[in-house]
Amino acid sequence: MPDSLAEQLRSDMECEGLLECFHGLKPLDRECFQVLVESDEPLTIDEIGDAVDRERSTAYRAVQRLLQTGFITKEQINYEQGGYYHVYQPTDPEQISGEMQRLLNDWYAKMGQLIQEFEDKYEGADAPESATASS
């Protein structure tokens, strides 16, 4: 991912890159999310791990990051004899995009505030003398 905002604007970003850009998700997180999106039904951690060819614990960490961002939901399924397991599915894309829009609006407001602070701080400062000016 490019470091500066100018570099980010010049780069060829795909919509999936927003997952990493907005929430700092890792490529494995994105891969797990894609598996869930492409599935016709909710999946267990074991099924997700198998689909991305990773150990259960590694898949679990990726799924936890996706849960924290709200990109997926978790549901508990109870066995009739007792016990339970969890399944995961993607959150509605409209809800995810709405949250990303809110984050972007918050970021934009914060950047506007910082730019105003910069202007206020340096507005009265004397302009540096030109290096080509003669003394």
URTAJO-V27860 format. One record per residue. N is the residue number from 1. RES is the residue in one small letter. PHI is phi in degrees with one decimal (NA if undefined). BURIAL is + if it has 16 or more other C-alpha atoms within 10 Angstrom, else -. Layout:
# URTAJO-V27860
n = {N,N}
res = {RES,RES}
phi = {PHI,PHI}
burial = {BURIAL,BURIAL}
This chain:
# URTAJO-V27860
n = {1,2,3,4,5,6,7,8,9,10,11,12,13,14,15,16,17,18,19,20,21,22,23,24,25,26,27,28,29,30,31,32,33,34,35,36,37,38,39,40,41,42,43,44,45,46,47,48,49,50,51,52,53,54,55,56,57,58,59,60,61,62,63,64,65,66,67,68,69,70,71,72,73,74,75,76,77,78,79,80,81,82,83,84,85,86,87,88,89,90,91,92,93,94,95,96,97,98,99,100,101,102,103,104,105,106,107,108,109,110,111,112,113,114,115,116,117,118,119,120,121,122,123,124,125,126,127,128,129,130,131,132,133,134,135}
res = {m,p,d,s,l,a,e,q,l,r,s,d,m,e,c,e,g,l,l,e,c,f,h,g,l,k,p,l,d,r,e,c,f,q,v,l,v,e,s,d,e,p,l,t,i,d,e,i,g,d,a,v,d,r,e,r,s,t,a,y,r,a,v,q,r,l,l,q,t,g,f,i,t,k,e,q,i,n,y,e,q,g,g,y,y,h,v,y,q,p,t,d,p,e,q,i,s,g,e,m,q,r,l,l,n,d,w,y,a,k,m,g,q,l,i,q,e,f,e,d,k,y,e,g,a,d,a,p,e,s,a,t,a,s,s}
phi = {NA,-60.4,-83.0,-92.0,-62.2,-60.2,-66.1,-63.1,-68.0,-84.3,-79.1,-89.4,-91.6,-101.8,-59.8,-65.3,-63.7,-63.0,-60.3,-76.9,-65.3,-77.6,-123.4,66.5,-71.0,-94.0,-53.8,-65.0,-60.1,-63.3,-64.8,-64.0,-60.3,-62.3,-59.6,-67.3,-64.4,-80.2,-80.0,-81.9,-144.4,-59.5,-121.8,-84.7,-58.8,-60.2,-66.0,-65.6,-58.5,-62.4,-66.2,-101.5,56.3,-132.2,-63.5,-55.6,-65.0,-69.2,-63.2,-60.1,-62.8,-63.7,-64.1,-62.7,-64.1,-65.8,-63.8,-61.8,-83.4,84.6,-76.1,-135.7,-122.2,-120.2,-129.2,-91.1,-110.8,-95.8,-79.5,-63.4,-81.4,110.9,90.6,-159.6,-147.4,-112.4,-125.5,-127.2,-147.9,-71.4,-74.9,-54.8,-55.5,-62.8,-67.5,-63.7,-66.7,-62.3,-66.5,-65.0,-64.3,-62.5,-62.3,-62.9,-62.0,-63.0,-62.4,-60.8,-63.6,-64.5,-64.9,-60.8,-63.7,-65.5,-64.9,-64.4,-61.2,-60.7,-62.4,-62.6,-68.7,-105.4,-60.6,-87.3,-68.9,-68.2,-70.5,-65.0,-68.2,-68.7,-67.6,-92.6,-70.2,-91.8,-88.1}
burial = {-,-,-,-,-,-,-,-,-,-,-,-,-,-,-,-,+,-,+,-,-,-,-,-,+,-,-,+,+,+,+,+,+,-,+,+,+,-,-,-,-,+,+,+,+,-,+,+,+,-,-,-,-,-,-,-,-,-,+,+,-,+,+,-,+,+,+,-,+,-,+,+,+,+,-,-,-,-,-,-,-,-,-,-,-,-,+,+,+,+,+,-,-,-,-,+,-,-,-,+,-,-,-,-,-,-,-,-,-,-,-,-,-,-,-,-,-,-,-,-,-,-,-,-,-,-,-,-,-,-,-,-,-,-,-}
